[in-house]
Amino acid sequence: MSTTVNPVIATLVVITGAIPGAVARYYLTRFSAEWWGTHFPFGTFIINLSGAFFMGVVTGISLKNDPLRILLANGFLASYTTFSTFILDTVTLWQLGEKKRALLYYLGSILLGMSLLEVGIFLPRLIHG
C-alpha cells in the first residue's frame, strides 16, 4: 500500500526532522572531540555508522511515502548524516542486481569526492594567493 503525502506537508515534515538531526550532529561531533580528542574523527565516524544503521531500521519498517519515514529518513537522518543515504543508495543498487553500478557509485563517490574536496581547497588558494 502506497500513501501520498501532500508536498507542503512533506516539506514541513522534512524540516521538522532536519533541525534536530543537524543539532544532534553538531553536538555529537563537538562532544566526541572533547571526550576522545581530535586525533581521529570519532564524531563523524559514530554519526556515519549510527546513521547507516538507523537508515536501515527506518527503511525496513516503513513505506516509502510514510510521513514517519519522511520525518526520520529524509529529515532527521539526512541532516544527521548523508552517509546513511549514500549507503542506502549503494545497497539498493546492489540488491537490485546492479552490482557494477553499485560499485561505480560507491567508489566514484569516494574517489571523486576526495578529489573534488582537494580541488575545492586548492581553488581559493589559487585565486587569493
RODO-2510 file (C-alpha; in nm, 4 decimals, decimal comma):
residues 129
     n   res          X          Y          Z
     1     m     0,0000     0,0000     0,0000
     2     s     0,1437     0,3342    -0,1023
     3     t     0,0419     0,6601     0,0568
     4     t     0,0772     1,0014    -0,0968
     5     v     0,1794     1,2888     0,1258
     6     n     0,0879     1,6438     0,0326
     7     p     0,4104     1,8161    -0,0864
     8     v     0,3641     2,1061     0,1562
     9     i     0,3145     1,8667     0,4470
    10     a     0,6126     1,6583     0,3311
    11     t     0,8300     1,9708     0,3237
    12     l     0,7242     2,0662     0,6756
    13     v     0,7863     1,7105     0,7954
    14     v     1,1384     1,7132     0,6432
    15     i     1,2162     2,0482     0,8069
    16     t     1,0837     1,9221     1,1398
    17     g     1,3206     1,6252     1,1246
    18     a     1,6177     1,8096     0,9761
    19     i     1,6583     2,0632     1,2528
    20     p     1,7131     1,8135     1,5360
    21     g     1,9239     1,5962     1,3030
    22     a     2,1623     1,8827     1,2343
    23     v     2,1746     1,9795     1,6016
    24     a     2,2442     1,6183     1,7037
    25     r     2,5281     1,6002     1,4527
    26     y     2,6791     1,9259     1,5773
    27     y     2,6763     1,8268     1,9444
    28     l     2,7836     1,4673     1,8932
    29     t     3,0806     1,5866     1,6855
    30     r     3,1688     1,8521     1,9409
    31     f     3,1365     1,6268     2,2458
    32     s     3,3273     1,3441     2,0769
    33     a     3,6207     1,5776     2,0152
    34     e     3,6123     1,6866     2,3796
    35     w     3,5869     1,3277     2,5096
    36     w     3,8305     1,1485     2,2798
    37     g     4,0357     1,4271     2,1234
    38     t     4,0775     1,5227     1,7610
    39     h     4,3433     1,2726     1,6511
    40     f     4,0642     1,0673     1,4857
    41     p     3,7237     1,1960     1,3706
    42     f     3,5283     0,9864     1,6218
    43     g     3,2193     1,2057     1,5999
    44     t     3,1859     1,1725     1,2240
    45     f     3,2693     0,8034     1,2436
    46     i     2,9977     0,7398     1,5033
    47     i     2,7489     0,9575     1,3157
    48     n     2,8095     0,7807     0,9849
    49     l     2,7824     0,4306     1,1289
    50     s     2,4822     0,5014     1,3503
    51     g     2,3144     0,6889     1,0639
    52     a     2,3608     0,3916     0,8319
    53     f     2,2168     0,1574     1,0957
    54     f     1,9145     0,3751     1,1691
    55     m     1,8521     0,4354     0,7966
    56     g     1,8311     0,0591     0,7617
    57     v     1,5869     0,0366     1,0513
    58     v     1,3682     0,3180     0,9179
    59     t     1,3575     0,1857     0,5618
    60     g     1,2974    -0,1656     0,6884
    61     i     0,9886    -0,0772     0,8891
    62     s     0,8121     0,1955     0,6921
    63     l     0,6656     0,2625     0,3499
    64     k     0,8406     0,4936     0,1062
    65     n     0,5876     0,7775     0,1392
    66     d     0,5046     0,7177     0,5048
    67     p     0,5213     1,0503     0,6949
    68     l     0,7269     0,8820     0,9700
    69     r     0,9835     0,7664     0,7137
    70     i     0,9905     1,1145     0,5587
    71     l     1,0457     1,2650     0,9047
    72     l     1,3218     1,0244     1,0042
    73     a     1,4954     0,9317     0,6757
    74     n     1,4554     1,2477     0,4694
    75     g     1,4550     1,4847     0,7652
    76     f     1,6498     1,3735     1,0702
    77     l     1,8936     1,1226     0,9189
    78     a     1,9566     1,3214     0,6012
    79     s     2,0746     1,6193     0,8054
    80     y     2,2404     1,3989     1,0685
    81     t     2,4492     1,2258     0,8017
    82     t     2,4416     1,1977     0,4248
    83     f     2,6463     0,8801     0,4664
    84     s     2,3326     0,6889     0,5629
    85     t     2,1665     0,7888     0,2343
    86     f     2,4852     0,7097     0,0428
    87     i     2,4965     0,3606     0,1916
    88     l     2,1222     0,3092     0,1346
    89     d     2,1577     0,4046    -0,2335
    90     t     2,4579     0,1741    -0,2729
    91     v     2,2837    -0,1215    -0,1080
    92     t     1,9643    -0,0591    -0,3062
    93     l     2,1577    -0,0772    -0,6336
    94     w     2,3333    -0,3940    -0,5099
    95     q     2,0056    -0,5588    -0,4069
    96     l     1,8515    -0,4746    -0,7443
    97     g     2,1308    -0,6746    -0,9067
    98     e     2,3073    -0,3612    -1,0308
    99     k     2,6376    -0,4676    -0,8784
   100     k     2,8583    -0,2803    -1,1277
   101     r     2,6555     0,0379    -1,0809
   102     a     2,6674    -0,0047    -0,7033
   103     l     3,0469    -0,0355    -0,7099
   104     l     3,0809     0,2535    -0,9550
   105     y     2,8579     0,4706    -0,7375
   106     y     3,0392     0,3707    -0,4184
   107     l     3,3956     0,4047    -0,5449
   108     g     3,3151     0,7015    -0,7664
   109     s     3,1559     0,8906    -0,4788
   110     i     3,4550     0,8332    -0,2536
   111     l     3,7315     0,8904    -0,5085
   112     l     3,5668     1,1816    -0,6862
   113     g     3,4547     1,3269    -0,3532
   114     m     3,8114     1,3220    -0,2243
   115     s     3,9411     1,4704    -0,5485
   116     l     3,6807     1,7456    -0,5572
   117     l     3,7494     1,8274    -0,1928
   118     e     4,1141     1,8788    -0,2857
   119     v     4,0131     2,0970    -0,5822
   120     g     3,7821     2,2924    -0,3510
   121     i     4,0703     2,3516    -0,1105
   122     f     4,3118     2,4431    -0,3894
   123     l     4,0984     2,6879    -0,5905
   124     p     4,0548     2,9579    -0,3254
   125     r     4,4286     2,9428    -0,2575
   126     l     4,4960     2,9814    -0,6286
   127     i     4,2549     3,2730    -0,6615
   128     h     4,3572     3,4531    -0,3417
   129     g     4,7248     3,3631    -0,3471
***
